[in-house]
């Protein structure tokens, strides 16, 4: 590692200084790719809000900024307190500064994604090598799940970045204790921000990881004990505790709802309908790493083989393995949960690429490349033959089909070129092209994934006193785009199940008998449902009084 170290007058090592040799260790083309990687979080921030999470986590802070209540989050003006508020605060602040739009909703996410790339580069720079740090950031920016969640709003990106900062600072304090007295308090501060982003995993994951490091790296055991810093613990509590205390005083029983129902019951029971097989994340993790799967798996193999001589590699591998194991035992499994493994696996991939990869890795990349190219060819032939018309989805524009096919071809071409020894630049370019194409398809087919066009149709005709109802579904983008609440939610509960416990809020939760009261005298009622439920809905309401019945992708809009 080309980082020089100086000694002060007492003979102790001081902070590392980056030498010219260190800067030169990474070639100019790698620096160029790194700079492209740093711009990637800002690509395609203005596309329509995607159902469900993207729209939900844009609407909650909009209501926060509108009402001025920054303590109790609301969704469609129902109390919505299953997640901590830091991501909401960041987005609400963006709205306050720049106005409400899809772009300003995603701007904090883009900045956090950028911070994650810089942290990855910094960690890899001093822990592995300057070249590995830059390469890891390039890999992370073009990795499938990280690219997607950099512009699809969930709390997973904030908690990932803050836990990355926490683990990077813990490693700093263990590997370089002589000049890292600031790292331990910083790690606790980062953990506090992670806790305020998504809750208990901000303590469970770093704490469990440190226990594993204590077991496998004897030389770090003293450093692990020094992590129990009173200053650090105080910083954590100062950041994380006040909001929870305020919420319990304002809403008695909040602690039970948040910690028992939203953490322990979510982990231990199937009541949240997010079940998947135990091997879900074991299969999924290699997929979300594409196109960097083979270098990452090679890096994991190196870490397992060299864990005694290179404990820093073992530390990165243990972090990823621990999170996959944790969520594999959970009864609640969503693809976004696995995002925190990606920075650490990108570092392992970058370290593996410093050396010639094993033959199995390059061979597997070639086979994957051919498979994706074959899939692109098959898709093109299917579109040309009109086979897609038989699918139960709205017809896609030709350009959207071309972009989807091009994404498969770009991914296949990158993997094949890498497997044939053309270097890993092809992986980065393939990953970026796939991501750009995916969000291009979203732009071309907003009705397939978003409520924007439907909501704009309502807003064009909405007058004071009119009402918006939903039946057997709920579109989280409706209040965002309509700038009006959904007045009645019929035959649907979803994540608002606990809000309906409040008698005041429960009056907006209806059933078929409420639909039979329609229409309402002197006002329009806009009823939104899934397109497959229109026939059933028309058996409940008086079809002759339906003034309008329009389809928008997967959904339908009826006006009475």
N, C-alpha and C positions, 0 to 999 in steps of 0.2 A: 504494500500500500504506500503510495508516494505522498505521504503526509509527514512533514518533518515535525519534530518536537523539540522544544527548547527547554532549558533548565534555568530556573531563577537563582538568585544568589544563595538561597538555602539548599540548593541542589535538588529540589523537587521538580518534577515535570510540570510544566505549565500547559495552558490550552494549546491544542494542536494548531499549527499554522499551515495553510494550504500553499504548497510550493508551486512554482511554475511547472515543475515536472509532473505534479499531480494534475494540474489543469491539462497538460499536454497528453496525459495518459489516456484521455478520451479523445478520439479523433473528431475532426470538425463535422463530419457527417452525422456522428452521434449527437453532437451538440445541436445540430440542425433538427434532428428528429425529436430531441428533447424539447426544443422550443415549440415545435408543432404540437407535441403532447400537451404543453402548457396552455395552448389555445383551445384544445379540444373540448374542455368543459363548457365552452361558450357557443358551441355549434348547436343550432336548432333549439333555441330556448322558447320560441314563440309559437310552437305548434299547439293545437287544441289540447285542452286538459283531458287526459285519458282516464276513463272509468276503471278502477274505482279509486285507488289510493291517490293518484295524481290529483284528481279533482277534489277529493276529500281534504287533503292536506294543503290545498290552495284556498279552500273556502273557510276553514276554521280561522286562520289568521285574518282573512278579510273581515269576518264578523268581529274579531278582536279589535281590529283597527277602527271599525265602524262604531262599535258600542263604547270603546274606551275601557272596557273591562279586560285587563291583561292578566288577570288571575285565573278566572274560570273559563277554560276554552268551551266554545259552543259549536255545534254543527247543525245548520239549519235552525239555529237559535234554541236547540236542545242542549242541555249540559252534556259535554263530551270530554270526559276526563280519564280516558283509559291510557293516555300517553302523557308524559311530562311536557312542559310548555316551551322549552328552549327553541326547537325548530319553528314553532308558531311565532315566538317573539322575533326571531330573525326575519321571517317572511313578513310579519306585520310591520316591522321597521322598514323593510324594503317598500311596502305599499305606501307608508307614510312619506317616504322620501321621493319616490318615483311614480306613484300612482298605481292603480290596480290593473294588472294585465297578466297574461300567461308568462311573459318574459320576466316581469318583476316578481312573480310567484316563484320562478325557478332561479333567480339570480343568487340568493343565498346558497342554494344547492350547488350552483356552478362554482362559487367561491370556495365552498367547503371541499368540493372535488379537486379544485386546484391546490388547496392546502394539503390534501392527501397525497397528491403527486409530489409536491415539494418535500413533504415529510419523508416519503418513501425514498426519494433521491438523497436526502440528507442522511437518513439511517444507513442506506446502502453505501454511501460515500465513505463514511468513517468505519463502518462495521465490516464491510467486505472489500470494496475498492471503489475509486471514483467512477470507473467505467461501469461497474455493476450497479451503482446507485442510479446513474442516468438511464441505463438500460432497463432497470426495474420500473422506473417511472414511465418509460415508453410502453413497456409491457402492460402496466396497470391501466394506462389511459386507453389502450386499444383492446383490453380484455372485455369480453362480452357483457358480463353483469355490471362491472364498474361503469362502463360506457353508458349502459342503459339507465342505471340508477343515478347517474349524474344529471339526468334531465327528466326523471320520473320521480315525483316528490313522495318520499317516505322518510321516516326517522332513521332508516338504516344507514344512509350516508353520513349524517351527523355523528351517530354513535360509532360508526366505523372509523371516522377520522379522529375523533377524540380518543378512542381506545388505541388507535395506531400511535398517537402522540404519547399516550400513557406507556405503552410497551416500549416505544423507542427510548423514552427517558429512563425507564427501569433498566433497560439494557445498557444505557450510557452509564448509569450509576454502578452497574455490576462490572462492566468491562473496563471503565476508566474512572475508578473511584477517586483518584488523586486530584482530578480537576473537574469534578462534576457534583459539587455540593448542592448546586441549584437543581439538579435533575430530580431528586426525590420529591421536594415540594412541588415541582412542576408536574411530576407524574400524578400526584394526588389531585392537583388542580384539574388536570385533564380528565381524571376519573370522575371528578365532580361534574364537569360539563357533560361527560358521557351519561352519567346518572340522570342529569336533568334533560337528557335527550331521549332516553328509552328505559330507564329504570334499573332494576337490580343486576342485570348482566354486566353493568359497568363495574360492579364490585366482584361478582362471581367469576368472571373470566380472568381479569388480571390476578385476583387472589389465587385461583386454582392454578394458574400458569406459574406463579412464583413458587407455589408448593412443589410443582413438578421440577422447576429449575433447582430448587434446594435439594431434591432427591438425586438428580442426574449430574449436577455440576458441583462437586465438593468445594472447588476453589471460590465459588460464588456464595457459599452459605453465610459467611459473615455479612456480605452485602445484602443478602435477602433479609437478614434480621434488621439491618439498618433502615430498611424500607418502612419500618414501623415508627415513623417520624411524627412526634407530636405536632410540629408545625404543619406537616403535610396533612395529617388527619384534620387539624383545625381548618385548613384551607378547603378541604373536601366538604366539611360540614357547613362552612360559611357559604359555599356555592350551592350545595344540594339541598340543605335542610329548610331554608325559609319558606319556599313555595309550598312544601308539604305541610308545614305547620299552619300556614295561612289557610290552605284548603281544608284541613281537618276542622279548624275553627269555623270556617264558613259553611262547610258541608259535613256535619257530624256523620261518621261512618265511612268517610273517604278512605282512611287507611285500609279498612277491610276490603273495600271495593278495589282499590289500586293494587295492594300487595297480595291479598288472598285470591280474589277473583281473577284479576288481570295478570297475575304472575303464577302463583302456585296452581290454581285450577286450570289455567291455560296450558301449563306444562304437564299436569298430571291427568287431566280428563279430556274427553272428546267432545265436550259440549259446545265448542266453538267451531265445529265443522271444518277443521283444517287438518284432518288426518291424512297421512300418507304412510306407505310401508316403512319399516325401520331402516331399510337400505336406501331410502329416498335421497339423502344428502351424499351418501357414498357414491351413488351414480351421478348425481347432479353436479357435484363439485368439479369433476373434470370437464363437464359440458360448459359450465359458466366461465371456465378459464380460457376457452377457445378464443383465439388460435394458439395460445401459449400452453396448452395442456401438456404436451410431451416434454418441453423443457422443465415445466414445474414438477412433473412426476419424476424426471431424472434428478432434479434438485432434491426432492424428498428422499430418493434412493441414496443419494450422496450423503445427505444428513444422517440417515439411519446407519450408513456404513462408517461414517467418520465422526460419530457423536462424541467420542472421547477427545480426539485431537482438535476438533472444531466445534466447541459447545455452542458457539453463536448460531451455527446452522441448525443444531439440535433445538435451540430455543425457538427459532422460526417455525420449524416443523412441529414442535410440540403445541405451539399456539394454534396452528391450523388443525391438527389432529384433535386437540381438546374440544374445539368448537364444533367440529363435525360430529364427534362422539356425543357431545351434550345435546345437540339438536336431534340426533338420531334417536335418542331415548325419549324425547319430548313427544307428547300426543298432539302438539300443534306444530305443523311444518309448512312454511311458505318459502318459496325460492329466494326471497329477498333476505331471509335470516342469515344466509351464508356469506353475505358480503364481507364481514370482517376478516375472513381468511385471505382475501385476494391480495392485499399489499404484501403480506408475509410470503405467500406463495410466489408472487412476482419477484421478490428478492431471491428466493431459492432458484427460480427459473433463470434470473440474470447471472447468479453465481455459477449455475451449471453451464451456461453458455460461454463462460470464460475458458472452458476446456472443450475438447471434442466430445460430442454427445455419444452415448452408447448406441450401438447399431440398432437396437430395438426401438429407440426413440425416433430415429430418422426413418426407419422402415415404417413404423406406425404412422408417422406424419404423411408419408407418401400414400399409404392406403387410405387415410382419412381424406387426403386431397382428392384422390380419384373418386372416393365415395361422394363427396360434395359436388364435384364436377358432374358425376353421373346424375345426381339428384337435380342439378340445374338443367341438364339436358332433358331429363324426364319431365320436369315441370314445364319447360318450354314446349315440348311436344304435346303435353296435356292441354296447355292453353291454346296452342294452334289447332288442336282437334276439337276444341270446345268442351272438353270434359269437365272444366271447372263450372259450367252452368248447372251441373247436377248437384253441386255442393250446396248445403243449407246455409249459405251466406249471401249477402248482397253482391251483385257483380262488381268486380274490381276494374278500374280504368286500365287501359292497356299500358300506360306508363307505370302504374303501380305494379302490375305483373312483371314488367321489364325490370324494375328496380329490385323486386324480390328475387327474380331469377339471377340478376346480376350480383346480388349479395351472396347467394349460394356459390356462384362462379368465382367471386373474389376470394371468398373464404377457402374454397377448394384450391384455387390457384396459389394462394399464399402458402398453404400447407404443403402442396406438392413441390413448390419451388424450394421451400425450406428443407423438405425431405431429400431433395436432389442436391443439396449442398450449396444452394444459392444464397445462403445467409439468412439471418433472421429479420432483415429489413422487410422482406416480403410478408412476414407475419404481422408486423406493425401496420403496413399499408393495407393488408387484407382486413385486419380488425377494424381499422378506421372506416374503410369503404363499406363494410357490412353495417356498422353502426349508422353511418350517414344514410345508407339506403333504407334501413329500417325506419328511421324517422322521416325519410322522404315519403315512404308508403303511408305513414300516419297523416302527413300533410295532405296527401292526395285522397285519402279515404277517412275524413274525420267522422262521418256518420257511423262508421263501423266500430269506432272505439270511444267516441266522445258525444256529450250532450250539447255541444256548442250550437250546431245548426238548428236543432230542435228548440233549444232555449231561445235562440234569436228569433225564431218564428213566433214563439209565445210573446216575447218582449215587444215585437212589432205591433201586436194587437192588444196587449195588456193595458187595462185602464184601472184607475183607482177603484177598489172594491171588488175587482175580479179575484178569482182564486185559482190556485194550482194544486191539483191532486195527483197522486201516483197510486197505481194499482198493481199489487203483486210484484213490485220492484221498487227501486229507489235510485235515481240518478243524482250523484253527488254534485255534478256540475250545474244542476238547475238553479240553485240559489246564487251561485257565482255569476252565471251569465244573465239570469233574469233580474238580478239585484232585488229579488223578492223571495220570501220564504215559501216552501211547500206547505200549504195550509192543512192538507189532510193526507195521511199515509195509511193506505187501506191494504190490509192483509199482508203486511211486511213488518218485520222488526229489525232483523240484522243486528248491527253493532249498537243500535240505539235501544236495545232491550232494557237496559238498566234505566235509561231516561224515562221510559214509559211507566216506571214504578212511581214516579211523582204524579199525583193526581192532576196537578195543573198542566203538566206536559202530556199526560195520557189522553187528554181530550182531543188531541190531534191524531190519535191512532184509531182508525176506524175499521169497519168490516162491511160486508155486502149490504147491510141495512142502510148504511150511510149513502152508498151509491144509489140506492133506490129513491133517495130524496131528491136526486138531481132531475132536472136543472134547478138552479136557485133563481128566484125571481129577481130580475133587474141586474143581473151580473153574468158574465161569462165564467164558465168553469173549464179549465184546460186539464184534461185527464191524460196522463202519460202512462203507458204500459208497454210490455214487450209485444212485439208484433205477433207472436204465436198466441198471445192471450186476448187479442182483440175480439175474436168470436165469442169467447166466454164472457168478456166484459159486456158485449152487446146483448147477452141473454139476461143481464142484471139491470142495465139501464134501458130506458126507452130509446130504441134505435132511431125512431122517427124524429127525435129531438136532438140528434147529433148533427150539428151544423157543418162539421168538418172532420175528416178522417184521413190523416196523412201519415205516410211511412217515412222514417228517417233511419236507414240502416237496420239495426236490430230492434228499434223501438217504434212506437206508434203514438201519434198525438190526436186526441179527439177533443173537439170543442163543443160544449153544450150551452 
